[in-house]
Amino acid sequence: MTRTTPAETKLLICVWHPFSLWNPPPEAAARIRARWPEISVIHLPKYDGLERELPDTDIFVGYSLRSQQFSGAKKLKWIHSTAAAVGQLMFPELRTSGIEVTNASGVHRIPMAEHILGVLIALARRFPDCFRYQQQARWAQQELWNGVPPELRPRELRGQVVLFIGFGAIGREVAKIARPLGIRIWAVTRSGRADSELAERTFPATNLHDALPHADFVVLAAPETPETREMVGARELALMKPSTYFINVARGALVDEPALIEALRQHKIAGAALDVASGEPLPPDNPLWHLDNCFITPHVSAVSEHLWERQTDLLMENLERWFSGRELLNRVDLARGY
């Protein structure tokens, strides 16, 4: 794909989401204009006018572009997704177009690693149950210790096996802060390879079932692709120990939600912490809301006051690389879909 010079480039930023933090602030476009005054930078705060601006756009910055919109973007050369997940962009016309696609992988690693560590501590020490007892004004010391099976008592994290399904930037960041605490990090990756300084053991995705019975916590952090959808279902949940907690910070589509609900109802596993759901917002009538062994956070694991500083830093670095003919960071493999 032939690259443009700054003077030849039109860059279009268009993101709108009901959660305001996901929407780029005006400062992002202002930073680009200050660095490259020759670039035509258009920032649409909503999708109104997107079809009008796309035909002569060279670089599109946003996480959503439908196939019919893409067909009108005749000059498009590069799409930078402000989300790490790019499944919504993987329609056939784009995958065969030769257009470069990059994503926001790594931008969310620090808040998500802290979120995961916080959830591990909360589940191990049974903080959600403590809060429920607080709502009842009950000093439930005895109930937390003797009122449950021994494997569900408050426990230490030291020595526990935390198995990551998907070991990208987020899993590696968790490993950096968790291993000094004595937490054992295992990983399942597509290739079966991972940094041995971070993961004590690594399994290829084809051997997921061999790893699951040994995990005390299972953290789902894999990308959404056709191969990973509903990768955790009844069989995978049945392989987990009754003392295992399941944590999902990836996408709801990677889990067979009815199977998870049934496993939680029957106490097949110790519990679940879900930051994502198959349908978001999670409907009020979804049974997950009412399960005492399910801890729900409303897709806030990536929330940070530094989000757009990091997002813009990444975009600026990639623009530098674009104009100098160098390899872009976070290039998406269009064949794999992530």
Buried (B, 14 or more C-beta within 10 A) or exposed (E): EEBBEBEEBBBBBBBBEEEEEBBBBEEBBEBBBEEBEEBBBBBBEEBEEBEEBBEEBBBBBBBBBEEEBBEEBEBBBBBBBBBBBBBEBBBEEBBEBEBBBBBBBBBBBBBBBBBBBBBBEBBBBBBBBBEEBEEEEEEBEEEBEEEBEEEBEBBEBEEBBBBBBBBBBBBBBBBBBBBEEEBBBBBBBBEEEBEEEBBBBBBBBEEBEEBBEBBBBBBBBBBBBEEBEEBBBBEBBEBBBEBBBBBBBBBBBBBBBEBBBBBBEEEBBBBBBBBBBBEEEBEEEBBBEEBEBBBBBBBEBBBBEEBBBBBBEBBBBBBEBBBEEEEBBBBBEBEEBB
